[in-house]
Every structure is written in structure tokens, then in C-alpha cells.
Amino acid sequence: MIKDKKFFFVAIILFFISMILNFPFPDENPLGETVATLLNIPVKSSNGLLYVGITSFLLLILSLFFLSKSLKKYHGRFILLSIVVAIFLPPFIVDLFQKTLATGIYAISYQKEESNCRFEMMGETTLHGVCELPLENYSKNKIQFTIEFYDKYDFKEDLPMVTLMNKNAPYEVRLRGNQSERVKIETDIDVSKMKNHIESGNASSVSIIIKSGERIRKL
């Protein structure tokens, strides 16, 4: 089956490095981006190119190349299997870890695509904001943490929306063991000192930061 063990081992190593760089935990961004940020290494170019994503993709292609060269036959089948593993194994591992071993905020799952925030002016200087955030605690213990908001993408020409909720942040949240809840955060925001602000609006797939002590996750 294997005609070149050196190529095979190189393929395995490159494959796992690619998966680790692209591992979707503990933050929403891949693990490679989180580590690079902590080390003050740029994660994207001025044109918006994501260095970590490109590196991960190139390593995956190289691993498939070496895998193909290392096998005597069934090249197509193993390459297809490797691609399936690269796509589905990382989220499966994260899900399994959160449901079995994770503690504290690492056991918190956030259904980002189901979240939303709504804003509406209440008078001349008060903006009323309401955010609904689907959260689930996979651990058996009660977890207490705080929530803040951030914009994943920085559009300088746009007025801030979701981050306006940070005027009265952080927000305390408690989830019982194995509790799933659509957490509702509601607040009045004083916009009297802001030159420009939204009058109303809606936002979905809301980006949040959860904190507990020194533990921080960007989801």
C-alpha cells in the first residue's frame, strides 16, 4: 500500500499542522490566528489576505501531494478521505471535548448564526438595544461569566452598531449545568455625546467576548 514511508510521514505531519492552524477553538477564529495574535504576528495583509488561512491551505495541498506520492494505489480514495477528515474532524473534536472534558467558559457553546440585536431610538438621546444570544452550558456545573460585544470586521465608513452595547458592558450571565438558554441582554444607551449614531437597525450573527477571571473567548 505504502511505497515511500518518508513521503507518507511528511504528509501526515503537514496534514496535522494544517488542521491545528485551522482548529476552531477556543475562539471563533482558527487556533493559528489566536496564537499569532498573542505573539504579535500579523494575521492578515493590508489587502485583507489571511496569512494563517493561506498557510493552512498550502500545507493541506502539500500534504495531499506527498500522500499521493507515497501510495502505490487508491490515490484518489485516500485524498478524498483526507479532505473529508480535514473538514469534519476538527468541529467533531471540539464538540466532543466540550461535552466531556471542558470546564468553565470552555464548556460554553454559542450558536452565533441564530443571534441578533435590535436597536431603536427612545426619545432624542436614548438608544434602546436588545440582543438575544443562544448559549448552552455543556458542563454539569453552574458557570458565571460576563459578555461584551465586538465587530469581527472593521468597516471604518460604517457607524458602530453592535459595539454600542458596550456602553453599559460587561453583562453578567449565569448558566446552570447543562442549561441551554437564549440569553436576552437589554439596555438603554446614552448617545447625547455622540456626533453620529444609528437611529435604528438590526444585526445578526453577533460577535461576542465571554470572560471568566483570566479566561477569555471571542465567539
N, C-alpha and C positions, 0 to 999 in steps of 0.2 A: 504493500500500500504506500509506504513512505520510501522514496528513493534518495532523499537528501535530508538527513536529520538536522544539519546545521541550518538550512533554509527553513525547515519546519519550526525549529525553536526560535529563530528570528521572527517568523510570522506570528508565533504565539505571544512573544514579548511585545512586539509592536501593536498587536491586537489589543492586549490588555492595557497598555499605556494609552491607546486611543480611547478605550472605554472609560478609564479612570479620569482622563481630562474632560470627558463629556458626561461624567456621572452627575445626575440631577439631585444632589443632596450635599449639605444640609439646606442650601439656598435654592431659589428657583433657577438661578444661573448655574451653568456647569461648574463642577468642582475645580476645574482648571482655572476658570475665571476668578473664583473666590480666592484661590491660593495666590494667583498672580496679583490681585488687588492688595492682598496682605503684604506682599513683597514689593509693592510699589512698581510693578511691571505693567506697562501699558497693555490693555486687553483689546483695544481697537484703534484703528488708524483714524486720521482726521477725516477720511472719506467714509468712515463707518464700517470698515472691514474688521471682522472679529478675528484677531490673531489666534486665539485658542481654538475656535471652531475650525479655522482653516488648517491649523496644525493637526488637530484631531482627525479631520477628514483625510489629509495626506498620509498620516500614519496608518489609517484604516486601509487605504488603497495600497500602500506598500506591503502591509501585512497580507492582503489578499494576493498580491503579486508573488510574494515569497511562498505563500501557501500553495499556489498553483504550481510553482516550480519544484516544490518539494514532494508532490504527489505523483504516483505512477498513473493513476486513473481516477475517474469520478471528480475531475476538477470542478465542473460546473455545480455539482451537487454540494460539495463542501463549501464553495464560495457562497452559494445561495444560503446554506445553513449558517455560515458565519455572519452574513448580513442580517439574517433574522435574529440571531443571538445578540448582535450589537444593538439592534433596535429595541428588543423586548426584555432582555435580561436586566439592564440597569433599573428600570422602573419596578420590575418584579422584586429585585433585591431590596430596594427602598421600601416597598410596601411590606415585604416580609419582615424587615428589620423594625419598622415602626410598630408592627402588630405583635412582635415577640420580645425584642430586647431594648427598644428605645425607652428613655425616661425623660421627664421634664418636657421642655418645648420641642425636643426632637421627636416626641411621640404625637405631636400635633400635625394634623393633615388639613390643608386648606384647598377647597375647591374654587380656585380663582376664577375660572370661566363662568361660575354661577354667581359671582359677587357683583354688586352695583352700588353706586352712590347717586343721590339726587340732591339738587340744590335749588333754592327758591328764596327770593328776597321777601323779608317780613318787615316792612317799613323801609325807611330810606337808608339806614345804616346797619341793618342786621341781615345777614345771610343765614338761612336755616339749612343745615346739611344733615342728611340721613344716609348712613351706609349700612348695608346688610352683607355680612361676611359668613359664609358657610364654613364652620370649623368642626373638627372632630378630634377627640382625645382617645387615642388607641390604647393608652395605658390604663391600669386599674386604679391609679391614684389620682386624686384631685390635683389639677395643675393651675397655678395662678401666674399670669403674665400680663404684660402691657402691649398695647398696639399703637403704632404710629403709621403714617402714610408716606409714600414716596412715588415719584414718577419714574418709571423704568426708562423712558426715553425723554431726553431733554429737547423740547421744542421751544427755542427762545422767543419765537414770534407769537407763541400762544400764551394766553392768560392762564395762571395756575388755577386748577380746579380741585382735584383730589387732595393736594397738599395743603389746601386751605383748612382742612380738618385738623391739621397740626397746631392751629392757633390755640386749641384747648387740649392738646395731647400732653402726656400719654393717657390712654384709656385703659382702665383696669378690667381684666376679664378673668373669670374663673370657670373652669370646666370640670365637672365631676368625672370620675373614672368611666371610661367607655361611653362618654356622652357625645352626642352629635347635636349641634345647635347652629341655627342661623343667627349669629350674634348681630344685634342691632345697635349701632352707635349713632346717637342723635345729639346735635349741639347747635348753638347759636354763635355765629362768627361776627365779630365787630369789624366792619370794613370801612369805617368812617375815616381812617387814616390812610387808606389805600387809594392811589391815584386812579388805577384801573382795576376793575374786578368784574367777574361774571355776574350777570343778573339772575340767571337760572341755567340749569344744564343737567345732563345725566352722564355717568361714566360707568363702564363695565370692565370686567377683568381688572379689578383694583389691586394695585401693588401695595403690600403692607410689610411692616417690620415688627416682629414679635420679640420681646425681650423678657428675660427672667434672670436677675442677677447679672453675671458677666456673659451669659449665653445670649446670642443674637442670631436671628434668622431673617433673611429677606425673601419673602414669598410673593 
